[in-house]
Amino acid sequence: MKMTKYLLKSTITGALGGLLFGFDTAVIAGTTQQLTVVYQLTSFTLGLTVAIGLVGTVVGAMSAGVVGQRIGGREALRILAVLYTISALGCALAWNWPALMVFRFIGGLGVGGSSVLGPVYIAELAPPKWRGRLVGMFQINIVVGILLAYLSNYLISLAHLGTLQWRWQLGVAAIPSLLFLVMLYGIPRSSRWLVTKNRTDEALDVLKMMGSPDSEAELREIMDSIHLERGMAAEPLFKRNYRLPIFLAVTIGMFNQLSGINAILYYSNFIFAAAGFSQVSGALQTVLIGAMNLIATLLGMSLIDKLGRKTLLLVGSIGTALCLSGVAAVFFTHSHLNALVWLLVAYIFFFAISQGAVIWVYIAEVFPNRVRDKGQSLGSSSHWVMNALISFIFPILAKSSGGTPFAFFAAMMVLQFFVVLFVYPETKGISLEQLQRKLGII
């Protein structure tokens, strides 16, 4: 089976939502210190400024699955691209703090929605042999977006724009948002979604475009699966036979944030400032972290279909726990501050090859077609709810004791190791329909 240009183009476009996701996630890190001064933010209101975007992601993640099922993933992603653009321009032109909060919330809707619809769209197009790597393109784009945000923040900080600096840092996201919107007009609908709408001729054409070795046989398998789903159309997500997929999706989403990843990404400049680095120096250190994030994610993507999802999660649990323990020790003892950046770089490496590479692939795989969008929304929502809570609480806890949050994150990674070891099944190399049988939900 060959990689066709249509499959590649559709994957890149679907995954570009991840770039906007990553950019929006990380760009706030460069603005926290200036926003604190401009709007006279306390630890509480700073946490709220960061967390309001995450409230939007929860709403976006919870509602995107329903919208995607109704109008199709491609059309829903177009709506999200418009929301991204409005958010970027609105944040740049915000006339007061409440206006900034509104536009950050709108951006959050785009982030949460794309975290659900992007991976599902790619998973439904990708052949089993390449599904892990192709869905993993979404995660690669997230870390590319994070690196671009850090690099953009650093370069804009060198321009010495004064009180306009944060406006440029937030507003530049409009450029990739508009690119995403344009590219979404050059990709097909999902073949599985077309079958649900009885548009089987179009679905067959899409399967051929994607390079299916036996498109008619694959279409029949999808139709049989959809037919079974229709017989169970009234079936809710929260049923006993879905308890394992629900547990897997919710816990992998929660553990992703209990690792402390987004607290570190959002407050990286804040963390380095607490350790004594200057603003420009701290911005440069975040670029180093972003670069390692990209390198390690690419490594994780190359291994995900070889070593498997479970193995990567186990390795990452051990590595992140050790690195986070080291960061906590630096803040508790106020010594070896030069080791901080290297501990965080190592932490990013272990996170990116494990949780970073696996989460969106895994959530997109473990649910059957009939509830996949709902299941993806549930797993993504657990991720974003935990993200919002941690991001809001982190500056408050870090202010009283810099090491406490990192000690907590380390303990959570130890817990993750044992949960993955004893509960998580391996999903590599299995078609979505076969995986349903393995999990006992078909």
Buried (B, 14 or more C-beta within 10 A) or exposed (E): EEEBEBBBBBBBBBBBBBBBBBBBBBBBBBBBBBBBEBBEBEBEBBBBBBBBBBBBBBBBBBBBBEBBBEBBBBBBBBBBBBBBBBBBBBBBEBEEBEEBBBBBBBBBBBBBBBBBBBBBBBBBBBBBEBBBBBBBBBBBBBBBBBBBBBBBBBBBBEEEBEEEBBBBBBBBBBEBBBBBBEBBEEBBBBBBBBBBEEBBEBBBBBBBBBBBEEBEEBBEBBBEBBEBBEEEEEBEBEEEEBEBBBBBBBBBBBBBBBBBBBBBBBBBBBBBBBBEBEBEEBBBBBBBBBBBBBBBBBBBBBBBBEBBBBBBBBBBBBBBBBBBBBBBBBBBEEEEBEBBBEBBBBBBBBBBBBBBBBBBBBBBBBBBBBBBBBBBBBBBBBBBBBBBEBBBBBBBBBEEEBBBBBBBBBBBBBBBBEBBEEEBBEBBBBBBBEBBEEBEBB
